[in-house]
Amino acid sequence: MSTASPNPSTVGRRTPADHLATARRYAANPDDWPLAPRFDPLRRWYHRLAAEPDAEVWLLSWLPGQGTDLHDHGGSAGAFVVVSGTLTEYTVKTPPGSAPRLASDSLHPGDGRAFGPHHIHQITNAATQPAVSLHVYGPALREMTRYHIADGQLLVTAVDRAGADW
């Protein structure tokens, strides 16, 4: 894929909206991807498509029932776009004076979500058809913290590190 070089004055300062624009640009040109999405019945498949100076682009596939744990992106902001299928995103909401809870949103082809560095979510293919999505993170992912909600609290269950855990 031919991509314009980033403006040196903005390198390292991309906003979540910039990440969403990058995800949409890659999603619009699947013929330029170096490989086609694959589907693995045992686990969710993913592949890094590109590493830009201040972001990285990932292609993910989701068979029905596959999903992530509740997680953040280790301080990276990002965005994702659904290329095909339907995905459900669960985000942590903590109203003032209340325990954390999950709110859900279904995303269909062309739908996208931009998020800041403190976004905690879970993505699942709760539909009956496979799904494909494009994700952009900046800076590049170095770690991801996994969570669960128990007894009205958001609890850390693990911290995964790039190169060791994925």
C-alpha positions as a Python dict, from the first residue, in 0.01 Angstrom:
ca = {
    (1, 'M'): (0, 0, 0),
    (2, 'S'): (140, 338, -84),
    (3, 'T'): (107, 569, 209),
    (4, 'A'): (211, 929, 231),
    (5, 'S'): (492, 1007, 469),
    (6, 'P'): (368, 1163, 788),
    (7, 'N'): (433, 1529, 852),
    (8, 'P'): (744, 1537, 1077),
    (9, 'S'): (579, 1797, 1302),
    (10, 'T'): (294, 1554, 1383),
    (11, 'V'): (492, 1232, 1427),
    (12, 'G'): (422, 1096, 1773),
    (13, 'R'): (122, 1322, 1819),
    (14, 'R'): (-153, 1144, 1625),
    (15, 'T'): (-498, 1168, 1773),
    (16, 'P'): (-751, 884, 1797),
    (17, 'A'): (-928, 1048, 1499),
    (18, 'D'): (-603, 1021, 1300),
    (19, 'H'): (-583, 650, 1390),
    (20, 'L'): (-941, 602, 1271),
    (21, 'A'): (-858, 772, 940),
    (22, 'T'): (-558, 538, 901),
    (23, 'A'): (-774, 233, 979),
    (24, 'R'): (-1032, 346, 722),
    (25, 'R'): (-758, 403, 461),
    (26, 'Y'): (-623, 50, 505),
    (27, 'A'): (-970, -105, 526),
    (28, 'A'): (-1068, 58, 195),
    (29, 'N'): (-781, -112, 10),
    (30, 'P'): (-780, -486, 89),
    (31, 'D'): (-612, -562, -245),
    (32, 'D'): (-306, -378, -112),
    (33, 'W'): (-277, -593, 200),
    (34, 'P'): (27, -824, 185),
    (35, 'L'): (-194, -1122, 276),
    (36, 'A'): (-559, -1214, 303),
    (37, 'P'): (-726, -1265, 641),
    (38, 'R'): (-713, -1618, 774),
    (39, 'F'): (-957, -1787, 1007),
    (40, 'D'): (-836, -2019, 1282),
    (41, 'P'): (-1103, -2226, 1458),
    (42, 'L'): (-884, -2256, 1770),
    (43, 'R'): (-804, -1889, 1831),
    (44, 'R'): (-853, -1542, 1695),
    (45, 'W'): (-610, -1474, 1410),
    (46, 'Y'): (-414, -1149, 1379),
    (47, 'H'): (-128, -1012, 1169),
    (48, 'R'): (58, -681, 1173),
    (49, 'L'): (12, -525, 828),
    (50, 'A'): (230, -220, 871),
    (51, 'A'): (450, -29, 1109),
    (52, 'E'): (440, 344, 1048),
    (53, 'P'): (669, 590, 1229),
    (54, 'D'): (420, 650, 1510),
    (55, 'A'): (159, 376, 1471),
    (56, 'E'): (107, 16, 1372),
    (57, 'V'): (-172, -144, 1171),
    (58, 'W'): (-316, -488, 1252),
    (59, 'L'): (-554, -714, 1059),
    (60, 'L'): (-774, -941, 1274),
    (61, 'S'): (-1024, -1214, 1196),
    (62, 'W'): (-1300, -1341, 1421),
    (63, 'L'): (-1500, -1659, 1382),
    (64, 'P'): (-1838, -1672, 1558),
    (65, 'G'): (-1782, -1691, 1933),
    (66, 'Q'): (-1424, -1563, 1923),
    (67, 'G'): (-1334, -1254, 2120),
    (68, 'T'): (-1091, -1080, 2350),
    (69, 'D'): (-1075, -1053, 2725),
    (70, 'L'): (-1154, -717, 2881),
    (71, 'H'): (-832, -520, 2816),
    (72, 'D'): (-660, -188, 2756),
    (73, 'H'): (-375, -107, 2518),
    (74, 'G'): (-99, -22, 2763),
    (75, 'G'): (-118, 354, 2711),
    (76, 'S'): (-155, 346, 2332),
    (77, 'A'): (-446, 527, 2169),
    (78, 'G'): (-607, 366, 1867),
    (79, 'A'): (-901, 289, 1648),
    (80, 'F'): (-1059, 0, 1466),
    (81, 'V'): (-1290, -45, 1168),
    (82, 'V'): (-1509, -346, 1093),
    (83, 'V'): (-1431, -463, 739),
    (84, 'S'): (-1682, -749, 725),
    (85, 'G'): (-1921, -922, 962),
    (86, 'T'): (-2048, -781, 1290),
    (87, 'L'): (-1853, -729, 1612),
    (88, 'T'): (-1979, -633, 1955),
    (89, 'E'): (-1770, -400, 2166),
    (90, 'Y'): (-1818, -394, 2543),
    (91, 'T'): (-1675, -88, 2716),
    (92, 'V'): (-1632, -20, 3086),
    (93, 'K'): (-1856, 255, 3217),
    (94, 'T'): (-1831, 380, 3574),
    (95, 'P'): (-2107, 629, 3653),
    (96, 'P'): (-2028, 854, 3952),
    (97, 'G'): (-2096, 669, 4276),
    (98, 'S'): (-2160, 340, 4094),
    (99, 'A'): (-1973, 19, 4032),
    (100, 'P'): (-1816, -37, 3689),
    (101, 'R'): (-2043, -200, 3434),
    (102, 'L'): (-2018, -303, 3070),
    (103, 'A'): (-2207, -122, 2795),
    (104, 'S'): (-2233, -288, 2452),
    (105, 'D'): (-2244, -161, 2097),
    (106, 'S'): (-2275, -363, 1775),
    (107, 'L'): (-2049, -256, 1491),
    (108, 'H'): (-2115, -348, 1127),
    (109, 'P'): (-1905, -318, 809),
    (110, 'G'): (-1774, 37, 782),
    (111, 'D'): (-1837, 119, 1147),
    (112, 'G'): (-1536, 230, 1342),
    (113, 'R'): (-1432, 337, 1687),
    (114, 'A'): (-1152, 572, 1791),
    (115, 'F'): (-1027, 564, 2149),
    (116, 'G'): (-777, 726, 2379),
    (117, 'P'): (-496, 567, 2578),
    (118, 'H'): (-714, 472, 2877),
    (119, 'H'): (-989, 286, 2688),
    (120, 'I'): (-1085, -52, 2839),
    (121, 'H'): (-1295, -282, 2623),
    (122, 'Q'): (-1374, -631, 2506),
    (123, 'I'): (-1457, -726, 2147),
    (124, 'T'): (-1653, -1036, 2052),
    (125, 'N'): (-1803, -1187, 1740),
    (126, 'A'): (-2146, -1271, 1881),
    (127, 'A'): (-2288, -1308, 1529),
    (128, 'T'): (-2318, -1621, 1314),
    (129, 'Q'): (-2081, -1509, 1035),
    (130, 'P'): (-1702, -1455, 1039),
    (131, 'A'): (-1579, -1098, 1082),
    (132, 'V'): (-1265, -905, 982),
    (133, 'S'): (-1140, -581, 1136),
    (134, 'L'): (-850, -337, 1095),
    (135, 'H'): (-686, -190, 1409),
    (136, 'V'): (-438, 96, 1446),
    (137, 'Y'): (-242, 173, 1763),
    (138, 'G'): (-8, 458, 1839),
    (139, 'P'): (239, 443, 1977),
    (140, 'A'): (294, 79, 1887),
    (141, 'L'): (157, -172, 2138),
    (142, 'R'): (410, -261, 2406),
    (143, 'E'): (173, -411, 2661),
    (144, 'M'): (-192, -485, 2727),
    (145, 'T'): (-353, -511, 3068),
    (146, 'R'): (-633, -763, 3109),
    (147, 'Y'): (-919, -705, 3353),
    (148, 'H'): (-1238, -850, 3495),
    (149, 'I'): (-1518, -700, 3697),
    (150, 'A'): (-1589, -871, 4029),
    (151, 'D'): (-1762, -757, 4346),
    (152, 'G'): (-1824, -415, 4193),
    (153, 'Q'): (-1457, -353, 4115),
    (154, 'L'): (-1242, -349, 3802),
    (155, 'L'): (-956, -589, 3876),
    (156, 'V'): (-631, -652, 3686),
    (157, 'T'): (-584, -1018, 3593),
    (158, 'A'): (-267, -1000, 3380),
    (159, 'V'): (-28, -773, 3194),
    (160, 'D'): (84, -908, 2855),
    (161, 'R'): (401, -774, 2691),
    (162, 'A'): (479, -750, 2320),
    (163, 'G'): (734, -1004, 2209),
    (164, 'A'): (668, -1227, 2508),
    (165, 'D'): (293, -1282, 2510),
    (166, 'W'): (193, -1207, 2147),
}
